[in-house]
């Protein structure tokens, strides 16, 4: 009798003890009518949301399929949106027995706002870390209800309070410098607690550990501030590059805390880190386990590795990419850790973005050291079993060639067979492997590398030479924030050393290097040097989009031309420690008919071109004339 009573009581209590059914999230948070792809897959999440039977009744919107997965808190709804559908509020209705839940979901009209303009060789990209650039709103520096409530500029590993409002207040500074596009490290929410790295507690100020794909971090100002920044940048003639991460998320991401299914992530019997080695991907002799470790091993233990072969994961990431471009109006898409992603997935994602936004430029980070490996991840002319459709990529090979060559400038090695300027020449000489090398993004440092000035031993001649190459050779140049004011430092002992605050970006800073008055004489010389060359480049198509012809370096002297129907620019580098006379008869193929020139950097007029006088450790930029 007691057993029957207990059983009856338990049966009555179980419904009360079970979590109440509800829908707490729908991703994407909204969609649009008139998209080229008429399909969208909604991730519906909430306690027992996967146990509901769903219906949608809205003109032009059809629920094609409902899918459930291992975790009963998830349902995936496949919709089609007809061309006749109108903007409005869609009701997603979930039923189970007497329970009826209704979730509102917005279908919006597409706007005519500027978006997805792309970046080209005509652009000059400025890379900045929002947390370290400028603080426009001290009120959003920290939030007590976030996993990391710390804010301390004296601690190099904590958040410092830079935000999008502060960046917007410096748009005119970038315009004056000659910048045409801004790339921020990721702006999405990183609601991560501190992580222990190298026995040091660090915040996620860098932005690469997403915890919500549909929320810009509140400490940067949130979605509204990002949308406003893009609109202000566009009004000022600047483009915006969004930094995307597909390979991993933060370990505090909301869907990591309640995993939809085991196959959402790359799972191993024991924790397995990627090897960070590029070779197993392109090596025709590679063992499968080595390929698997490179691709499916986790980047670091606190960044769970997404399994993009899972179709739900793939759809989630692709739709977020499209949603971001349509919502915020960004112009280009930089992809973090590109080489660690599933490459068929990357092709699918790239194709989806390009289908909706044909002008958008996509360039990924594949930190490799060889031309073959770099070409693998972009459109190329090599007979690889897999063919990438990525339009561009970050040019790590040219960066390595420039830095290695610059370190040998002014030394006996400068005139060596394969040293000095030969390194840059040889890297560019292999451009035939790319379908379009002009769509590669060139750079000389970034947030993960030693700062450029320190790499060249704080030698201003080498500094000017490297920036001259960056702004005159083929490709889309990108410069790291602070380079223009001679910011320096090495990653050793920590990467925080190369991610310092921009002086003047915070109220009360002792120095304001956003202004000429706040910069030293040397800093102004560096700033003005970059501004002069960047401004000239922006207004002269021959330099920013003309063809490139380079001549084999001889005795440490390297000459190349940028040219088109509108003009010809000669760049001549003397990488030795002694002045040199450079007879130009050898360059008649490109110089025939030109009799004079103007030095772009000094405005000096040259009345004769028969022999050029090249000071030691100098790169001249000459606009040729008849």
N, C-alpha and C positions, 0 to 999 in steps of 0.2 A: 504494500500500500504506500509506504514511504517512497519507494523507488518510483512508482507511478506519479506521485505528487511532485517529486523533484523533477521528473521528466517533463511534466506539464508546465511547471514553473519556468524551466529552462526554455521551453518552446515559446512561452509568452515573453520572456525577457530578451531572447536573441535579437528580434527586430529592433528593440530599444538600444541594445549594446552595439549593433552594427553602425558603422559611420553613415551619417546622413548623405544621401545622394545629392550631388550638386555639380555645377559646371563653374570652375573658377578661372579657366583660361581657354581662349581660342586663338590659335596662331595659324596663319597670319591674323593680326588683329583687325584687318580690313582688307578689301581688295577693290578693284576698279572695273567699271564697264569699259569696253572698247580695247581691251588688251589683245595682242595678236594671238596669244595662247589662251584659248577659252576655258582651260581646265585649271582648277586649283584644288589642293588637298588640305583640308582643315585638320589640325591637331586639336582635339577637344580633350580637356583635362579637368578632373575633379574627382572627389571620392565616389568610386563606383560608376564613373561616367561611362565606362565601357560596357556596362550592363544595360544601358538604355537602348530603346529602339527609336531611331531618329527619323524625323520628317522635316522637310522644308517646303513651304508653300509660298512662292514668290514668282511673279511673272518673269520668265526668261532664265530662272535659276533652277537647275535640276540636280537632285541628289542621285548620283549614279550608283554609288556603292558605299556601304559602311563596313569598315574593317576593325576587328578587335585584335588585341595582342596579348602577350603573357600577363601584363599588369592590367587588372580590371579598371584602373583609374584612367585609362586612355581609350579613345576611339578616334579613328581616322575617317573623315568624310570626304569622298571624292565628288566634287561638284563640276558642272559645266555651266558657263555663263554665256547665254546666247547674245548675239549682236544686237538683239532687240531689247535686251534688259535695260532698265532705267536705274539711275542712282536711287538709293533708299535704304531703309533699315530692314534687314532680313531677319526673320525669327527662326532660330534653330530650336526645334521642339524635341525633347527627349522624354520618352514614356517608359514606365515599368509598373505594371499593375495600376494602382491608384495614384502613383507618383507621376506628375507632369511637370517638367522643367522647361523653361523658355529662356534662351540666351539670345540677346540682340547682337547682330553683326552687321557692320556697315559696308555697303557697296557704294563706292564714291565715283564721281565724275573725274576724269583725268583733266588736269589743268594745262594751260599753255605756258606755264612757267619754264624758264630755261633749265635744261637738264641734259645730262649725258652728252656733253659737247666733245668729250675726248680730249686727250693731250697729244701733241705732235712735236716734231723738232722745233717748231716755232715757239714752244713753251720753255719756261725755266721754272722748275719745281722747287719749292722750299719745304723741307721736311722739319716739322716741329713736334715736340711732345707737349700736349696741352697743359699737363700738370706743371711743367717747368718753363712755360713761355711767358705768360702774363696772367695776373689775377684781377679780373674786373669786378668780381662780386665776392667779397670776403664772407658774405652770409651763407655761401654754399661750400665753405672749405671742409666742413665735416658734419656728419649726422650721427646722433647718438644711437639711432636704430639700425645702423649699418654694421656689417660684420667687422669692419675696420674703422673705428671712430677716430683714429689718430690723425693729427695734423701738426707737423713740426718741421719748419724749414731748417732747423739746426741739425736734424737727423737726415742724412742723405738717402735713407731707405724708406722714409715715410712720405706721405702725400704733402705737397707744398702749397696746394691751393690754386694753381693755375686753372683757367677755365676758358670757355668759348667766348664769353663776353669780353674777357681781357684780350683774347686773340682778335676779336672784331675791332677793338679799339686800336689795334696796330695794323690794320689793313693798309692804311696810307703809307706806313713805313715800308711795307713790302712792295707796294707799287713804286715808291721812290727808288727802291733798290733795283728795280727791273724785273722783279718776280712776276710771273703770269699764272702760276698755279700753286696751291697750298695742299700739302699732304700732311695730315695729322696721324700720329700713331693712334690705335683704335680708341674710339669715343664711347663704345657700348659699355653698359654696366659691368663693372668688375666688383661685385659685392662679395669680395673674398676676405677672409681673415688673414692675418700675417702668416707668412710661410717661413720656415727655417731653412735658409740657404747658406751653406758654408758657416754654420754656427752664428748666423746673423738673422734677426727677424726683419722681414721685408714686406712692404705693402705691394699691391698690384697696380701702382701708379702708372706703369707702362701701358696697361690696357689689354694685354694679350690673353687674359683669362675670363672670357665672357661668362656672365651668370644669367643674363636675360637678353636674347637677341633683339627684342622689340622695345628696349629702353636704353636711351643714351644715359650715361652715368649722371646722377643728380649732382655730383660734385663738380661736373663740368657744365651744369646748367640744364640738363635734361633735353628731351626731344625738341621743345620749343626753342631753346637756345641754339641748337644745332641747325634747325631749319632757318632760324634768323641769320645765323652766321653765313650759311650758304647763299641766302638771298642778298646779304650785304656784300659778300665777295663778288657775286655775279654783277651787282650794280656797279661795282668798282672795276669790272673787267677782269677779275681773277676767277680761275677755275678751282674746283675742289676735288681732291682725290680721297676716297674712303679706303681705309685700311681694313681688309677683310681677313678673317681667320676661319678656315674650314676644318683644319686638321684636328683641332682639339678645343676644349672649353675649360673653364675653371671648375675645380672640384666642388664648388658651391653652387654651380648652375642648378636651377630649380629642377630640371629633368634628370640631373645626376643624383639628386637627393631621393628621387622616386623613379628609378630607371624604367622606361617603357618595356624593355625586354633585354635579355642578356646580350643579344647581338647588336644592340645600339652602340656598343663600344667594342674595340679590339680587346679580346680577353685572352689571357695566357694562364697556364697552370701556376706560374709564379710570376711576379712582376718582371716585365721585360722592357728595357729601355731601348730606344732606337740606337743603332751604332753610329749615327750621324755620318755614315759613309755613303758617298755617291756612287761608287763603282758598281755595286751589285745590280743597279737598275739598268745600266747600259751594257754591262759586260756580257757578251754572248756566251761565256763559259761559266757564268755565276751559278752557285748553288741556290736552290729555292729558299732554303732557310735563311741565307744571307739577305735575299731580297725581302723576305717576310719581316725580318728584324728591322731593316731599314724603314720599310713602309708602315708596318703595323706595331712596331715597338713604340712606347710612349715617349714623347719629347722630354718630359720630366715627370716625376711622380705625381705632382699636384695639377697636371693638365691632362685629364682623361682623353684618350685617343678615340675619336669618332670613327665608326665603321661606315664609310660612305658606300659600301656595296649593299648595305641595308637600304632598300628602296624608300622607306619612310624617312630615314636620316637624309638621304639624298634630296628628296622632295623638300624637306624642312629647310635645308641649306640653300637650295636653288631659289625657293620662293622668298626667303629672307633677302637674298641678294637683289632680286627684282623689286621687292617691297622697299628696300632702302633707297634705291635709285629713284623710284617713283615718289616716295614720301619726302625725301630730303633734297632731291634734285642734284645729287653729286654728278661729277663729270667723268671720273675715271675710277678704276678699281685696282688697288694694289693688294696682292694676295700673299699673306704670310706663309712661311714654311711650305712653299708650293711643291717642292720635290717629294715631300712626305705624304702627300695626298694620293688617293687612288686616281690614277691618270684618266681612265675612261670616265670616271665621275667628273673630273675637271673639264674634260672636253664637253660633257653634257651641260655643265653649268655655264661654261663660256659661251656655248652655242645659244643657250636660253637667254643670256644677257644680250648678246649681239642681235638676236632675233627681235627683241623688243627695242633695243637701242643701238642701231647700226654704227653710230659714230663713237660709242664709248670705247675707251682704251683700257685694256686689261694687261697688267704686268705683274708677274709673280716673283717671289724671292726663292731662288734656288741657289744656295750658297755652294757653288762648285768652283773648281780650279782649272777645268779644261774646256776647250772650245766644243768638243764633241758632247760632253755632258751638258753644257749650257744649251747647245742647239737642240738637244732632245726635248726640252721643255717648252719650246716655241715652234712656230711654223718653220720647217726646215727643209733642206734638200738632200737629206741623208736617208738612205734606205733602211730606216729602223723598222722593226716589226710593228711598233706602235707609232702613230703619227699624231703629234700634239696640234691642237688648233689655237693655242694661246697666241694672240697677236704680238705681244712683247714680253719683256722680262727684265729684271735688274741685271746689269752687265757686270757681274763679279770679275770676269776675266779681264776686262779692260781696266777695272779698278786696280786689280792686282798688278797689271802691267805698268800702269802709271806710277803706282807707289814704289814698286821695285826699281823702275827706271829713275825716278826722282831721287831716290836714296843714293844712286851712283853718280848723279850730276855733280860735276866739279871734281871728280876723283879720276884716277887712271882708268877705272872700269868704264867710264862714260864713252870711251871710244872702242870698247871691246866688241867682238864679233856678234855676240848675242846680248849685250848689256846695254844699260842706259836707254836712250831713245829707241834703240832697236826693239826693245820689249813691246812698246806701244805699236810701233810699225808692224811687228810680226803678228800681234793680236788682231789688228785691223785687216791685215793681209789675208786672214782666214774668214772674212765675212761672207764668202761665197756659200758657206754652209747654211746660212739663214735665208729664209724666204724674203725677209725685209729687215736688214740690220738697223735701219734708221728708226725702228720702233722700239729698240732696246733703250732702257733708261740707264744712263751713265751716272756715276757718282764717284766721290773720292773719300767719303766717310759717311757714317750714319750712326744711329743710336746703339748699335751693337759693336762698333769698331772704335779703334783709337781715333781721337780727333786728328784731322788732317795736319794742322800746324805742328803737332807733336810728332806725327809720323815722319815729317821732313826735318826734324831737329830744330824747329823754330827758325828755319832759314827762310827769310822773306823772299829771296830770289826763287827758291824752289816752290814756295807757296804761290807766287804769282805765275810761275810757269805751269804748275798743275791746274790752276784755275783757268788759265788761258786755254789749255788743251780741253778742259771740261766744256768750256763755252764755245769752242770753235770746231771740235771734231764732230763726227756723225753721232746721231742718237739724241735722246731727250735728256738734257742735263738736270740733275737733282743735287741740291746743296743742303747740308745739315745746318739747322739753326745755330747761329753764333759764329759760324765760320767767318762771316763778314766782319766780325769785331775781334777776330783773333782768339776766340776761345780755344783752350788747349786742354790736354790731359790724356792719359792712357787708361785703358780698362783695368789694368793691374794697379791696385788690388781688387777693385770692384767696378762694375759697369756704371755705378752712380757717379764715378769721376768724370764720365763723358756725358752726363745728363744733368748738369748743373743749371740752376735758374738763370734766365736771361736777366742781366742787371738792368733794373729800371722797370721791370714788369710788375713789381709789387709796390703798393703805397708805402712810402717811407724808405725805399731803397736809397742808399747813400750815393749811388751812381745811376744815371739813366742813359744807358748806351743806345736807346732808341733815338736819341738826339745827337746832333753833331757836337753840341756843347758838352755833352756828357762823355764823349769819347776822347781818348788820347790822340796825339798827332799820328802815331803809327796806326791806331785803329781807324781813324778817319781816312788815312791813306789806303788801307785795305778795303774799307767800305767803298770809297770812291773808285778804286780800281775795278771792283766787281760791278758797281753801278754803271760805269762807263762802258764796259764790255757787254754787260747784259742788255743795256739800253740800245747799243749799236746792233747787237744780235737780233733784238726784237724787231727792229725797223729795217733790216736788210735781209731779204729773202735768200740771197746768195749764201749768206753765212748760216742761216738757220735751216734752210731746206734745199740748198743747192747740192750738186754732186760733190763727192770727195775724190780727189786724186792725190796720192802720196808718192813720194820718191824715196828710194832706198837711202837710209841715212849713211853718210860718209864722214868719218873723223868726228863723230859726235854731233854733226849738224843734220837736222831733220827738217824737211820742207814738205808741206802739203797745201793744197788749194781747195777752197769751197767756191763753186761757180755755178752760174746759170745764165740765162739770157739777159738778166738784169745787171749782172756784175761779176767780178772775180775778186776774191780775197785770198791773199797769200799769208801763210803762217810759217815763220822760219824760227827754229829753235837752235840755239847754241848751248849745248849741254856741258861744255868744257869750262875750265876755270880761266881761260884766256880769251881775249877778243879774237874774232875771226872775220876774215874777208870772204864773202861768199859770191863767186862768179855765178851769174844766172843763166848763162848760155845753155846749160844742161836742161833748163826748165822751159825751153822755147815752145814746147808742145802746148803749154798753158799760158805763157807770157807773150807770145807773138802778138805784136801790135800795141802792146802797152809800153808807154815811155816814162810814166811818172806814177807817183803813189802818194797816199796820205797815211801816216801812222795813226791808226785808230785810237791808240791809247794816249798819245801825246799831242795829236793833231799836227805834228810836224810834216811839212811837205818835202817830198823827195823828187828832185828834178831829173834824176838819172837812176836807172835800174840795172845798169850793166853789172855792177858789183854792189852787194849789200854789206854794210858794216854791222856785224852782230856783236854787241857787248857780251862779255862772259856771263854765263848762267842767265840767259835772257831768251824770251820768246817774243818776236815781233809779230804784229798783226797789221798787214798793209792792205789798204783798199786800192787796187790798181786802176789806173786811168790812161787814156790815150792822149 
